[in-house]
């Protein structure tokens, strides 16, 4: 049986899109609309908690932020790693805002304690972002 070219193309696109759904998607870097989407998700997820994120323990903050990224359709970890691999501009407010959101879980936390919160790859990304945006 030979499939018509149009049907073959449609089947191929469906297969490719199905395969892509399992890949963690980073938030687009420097995209103001993505930041707005994350801000909306932040407000929505915050309503599910009885305390403000700033009052949470670091592990709770990380879980909260991961929930924010998930609610917006992105992956916290994938965004952290992708952000670290970009040419960051310390004067770009969108870059600074995304960095602030990514750094929320460990704000005020000692470096030694960060090792219990993040994977090795995430720690490398965090240090890269911190040095890029100084």
C-alpha positions in Angstrom: 0.0 0.0 0.0 1.4 3.4 -1.0 0.3 6.5 0.9 -0.3 9.7 -0.9 2.4 12.3 -0.3 0.1 14.6 1.8 -0.9 11.8 4.1 2.7 10.6 4.4 3.7 14.2 5.4 0.9 14.4 8.0 1.8 11.1 9.6 5.4 12.1 9.7 4.5 15.4 11.4 2.4 13.6 14.0 5.1 11.2 14.8 7.7 14.0 15.2 5.4 16.1 17.4 4.6 13.1 19.6 8.3 12.4 20.1 9.0 16.0 21.0 6.4 16.1 23.9 8.6 14.2 26.3 11.6 16.6 26.0 11.8 19.3 28.7 11.4 22.6 27.1 13.3 25.7 28.3 11.6 29.0 28.4 12.7 31.2 25.5 15.6 33.5 26.7 14.9 37.2 26.3 11.3 36.6 25.2 9.1 39.1 27.1 5.9 37.2 26.4 7.4 34.1 28.0 8.2 36.2 31.1 4.6 37.3 31.2 3.5 33.7 30.9 5.8 32.8 33.8 4.5 35.7 35.9 0.9 34.5 35.4 1.9 31.0 36.3 3.7 32.4 39.4 0.5 34.1 40.6 -1.6 31.0 39.9 0.8 28.5 41.6 1.3 30.9 44.6 -2.5 30.7 45.3 -2.0 27.0 46.0 0.3 27.6 48.9 -0.5 29.0 52.3 2.8 30.9 52.6 4.6 33.3 50.3 7.6 31.8 48.4 10.0 34.1 50.2 9.0 32.5 53.5 9.6 28.9 52.3 12.6 26.8 52.9 15.0 26.4 49.9 13.6 23.0 48.9 10.1 24.3 49.1 11.1 27.4 47.0 12.6 25.1 44.4 9.5 22.9 44.2 7.4 26.1 43.9 9.5 27.5 41.1 9.6 24.1 39.3 5.7 24.2 39.5 5.7 27.7 38.1 7.8 26.7 35.1 5.7 23.5 34.6 2.4 25.5 34.8 3.8 27.9 32.1 4.7 24.9 29.9 8.5 25.0 30.5 11.1 23.1 32.5 13.0 24.9 35.3 16.1 22.8 34.9 16.2 23.0 31.1 15.7 26.8 31.3 18.5 27.1 33.9 20.9 25.1 31.7 19.8 26.9 28.5 20.1 30.3 30.1 23.6 29.6 31.3 24.6 28.8 27.7 23.4 32.2 26.3 25.2 35.4 25.8 23.6 37.3 28.7 23.3 41.0 28.8 23.4 42.4 32.4 21.6 45.6 31.1 18.7 43.6 29.5 15.8 43.7 32.0 14.2 40.5 30.6 17.5 38.6 31.2 17.7 40.0 34.7 14.1 39.1 35.5 14.4 35.5 34.3 17.7 35.2 36.3 16.0 36.5 39.4 13.2 33.9 39.0 15.8 31.1 38.4 17.8 32.1 41.4 14.9 32.4 43.8 15.2 28.9 45.4 18.7 29.6 46.7 18.5 33.3 47.5 20.5 33.9 50.7 21.6 30.3 50.8 25.3 29.4 51.5 27.2 27.7 48.7 27.6 24.5 50.7 23.9 24.2 51.2 23.2 24.7 47.5 24.8 21.4 46.8 21.9 19.6 48.5 19.4 21.5 46.4 20.7 21.3 42.9 22.3 18.7 40.6 25.9 19.2 39.5 24.8 20.5 36.1 22.4 22.9 37.7 25.1 24.3 40.0 27.5 24.8 37.1 24.7 26.7 35.3 23.9 28.8 38.3 27.5 29.8 38.8 27.8 30.7 35.1 24.7 32.9 35.2 25.8 34.6 38.4 29.2 35.5 36.8 27.6 36.7 33.6 25.2 39.0 35.2 27.5 40.7 37.7 
